[in-house]
Amino acid sequence: MLRLASGETVPVRVLVEHLSGRGNALLAFIVILPFLQPIPLPGLSTPFGIAIVLLGVAMALGRPLWLPKRWLDHELRSALVIRIGGGGQRLIRKVERFIKPRGLWFHRHRWAHSIAGIVIAVSGAELALPLPIVFTNTLPALTIATTAVGLIEEDAVLAIIGQALFLVGLAVFGGILVLPFLGLHLIF
C-alpha cells in the first residue's frame, strides 16, 4: 500500500484491487473491532452483523470486495495512506511473532475461503441478534476476528482457532435459543 501512495492521491479502487481476495476479510475485521469487548452495543450489533453476513456470503461465494462506485472513485491523500500504512506496518511487526503464514496448503484451496466465509456469515448473524446478554457480542466478534486475520495472514493455526470458536458459538447460541423451549429462562 505504501508503494501505491507515490503520487498526490491514490484512488480507493487501486487499494481495493491491491487487496485481491482478502478485502472482505480485512473489512470484516475492521467492522468487528468495536465488538471485541464484553458489553453488548445495542442498536449497533444488528446493522453491523448484517453487513458482516453479507461480507461472509461474498467470501463464501468467492466474490471480491464490493463497494459502491462512489466510494471506489474517491481519492485518498497519499500522506494519509502512508500514515495508516506505516502504523499498520508497526502493528504487524509486533503481531507477526505470533501470527505468521503457517499451513499455506490450507489457504491455497478454494474451500478454505468458502469455509471462512460461512464461519464469518453465521457469526455475523449471531452478532446481529439483539440479545442483551454479556459476551453475546464478544464470542461471534472473536470468531470473526480470528478467522479474518487467519485468512489475511494465511495462518492456518489461527483460522482453525476461529473455526473452533465458531463451534463454541454455535453451542452457546443454540443453547440460548433452546432454553425457553425447555422451560428454562435466562435471568437478566
N, C-alpha and C positions, 0 to 999 in steps of 0.2 A: 504494500500500500504506500510505503514511503517513496518508492521509485515512481509510482504513478502520479505523485504530487509534485511534479517537476515544474509545471507552469504556474500561472497566477491562480487558476482554479482547476478543479477536477470534477467532472460530471459524476453524479451518483451512479449512473448506468455503468460507467467504467469500473467503479469499485465493486458493484454487484457482479459484473461479469468476471472480475478477478477472483471472487469467492468461489466460483464454479459451483459444484454441487453442495457446498457446505453453508450456503447463505441461509437456508431455512433453519438449520441447527443453530447458527450464530444468532439469528433474530429471536428464536425461541429462548435461547439462553439470556439474551438481553432483557426480553419481556418478563422473564420469570424472576429476575433478581429481587424485586420488592417482596416477593412471597417466601423468601428463604428465611423467614422468622416465624416464631410460633403463633402470633396473634393473627386471626383472620382479618382480611381487609374487606369489610362489607361494601358492596357496590362496585368493587374493582375486580374481584376474582371472577365474576361471571363474564364480563366482556373480554377480559384478558384470557380467560380459559377458552372461550370460543375462538379467539384469534389463534391460540396455540393449537386447538383442534384442527383448524384449517391448515396451519403450517405442517402439522404432523401428517395429515392426509396427503398434502402435496409431496412430502418426503416419501411417504409410503408408495405413492404412485410414480415417483421418480421425476416429479416436476421441479423445474428450477424456481428460485425465489421470485415471487411475483410482487411487484409494487406498482402503484398507479403511474401512468406515463408522466404525469406532472412531477411526481417525486423523482423519477428516473432522470428527467431532463434538468433537474435542479443542479446548480453548480455550487460546490463547496469550496471555500477558500483553502488553498493548499496549506497555508500556515496552520489551519485548524486540523486538517487531516494529518499533518506532520506531528502536531502536538498530541493528538489522540493516539496515533500510531506509535509514537515514542513512549507514551505512558503504557500502552498495551505491550510493547516490547519488554519494558522493565518488569511488568507483572508476569509475563510469560516466562522470562528468565528465572524468576523465583519459583514459579509453579512447575516448571519442567523438571525439577528434581524429582517430583512425584508423578507427574503426568507426562508421558512421553509416548512416541509411537511404539506400540507393542502389539504383536499379533496382527501384523499388516495383512496376512491372508484373510483374517476375519473381515476386514473392511474392504477388501478387493471384490467381494462377491456382492451382487445386486441385492440379495436377500438381506444383507446386513443393514442397508439403508432402509429397506422396507420394514424390517422388524423395528428398527429405531423409530421410524415414522409412526408405526402403530402404537408403540410404547408412549411416544410423546402425545399422540392424539388422544388416547384413552386417559392418560394422566391429565391432559388439558381438560377433558370432560369432568374428571374428578375435581379439578380445581374450580370449574365453573359452578359446581353445586353450591348453593347458598347455605352452607352449614356453619352455624355459629359455635363451632367446637374447636378448641385449641388444637393446633397441629394438623387440622384437616387441610390447610393450605400448604403447610410445610412438606408433608410427605410427597404429594404429587410434584411440588416445586423441586424438591431434592432429586426426585426421579428424573424429571425433565432436564435439570441442570447436569447431572452426571451422564445421562445418555447423550445430551447435546455436546458436552465437552469431550466425551469419549469419541464421538463421531468427528468433531472438528480436529482433534489432535490425533486421531487414528489410534486410540488407546483401547485395545480390546478388553483389558482388565477393567477399566472404568466403565466401558459400555456394558460389561457383564454385571458389574455392581449396580448400574442403573436398572438393568433388567431384573435383578434380584429385588431391588427396592420396589419395582413395578409389581412383582408378585405379592410383596408385603402389602402394598397399597390396595391391590385387588381384594385381599383378605380383609383388611380393615374396612374399606368402603362396602364390601359385601356384607360384613357383619353389621355395619351401621344401617344398611338397608333391610336386613333380615330381622334385626332385634324387635322392631314393633310388631312383626307378624308372629313372633314367639311370645308376645305378651310382655316383653321387657322394654323398658324405656330408659333413655339416657337422662341423667339428671343434669340440668344446666344450672 
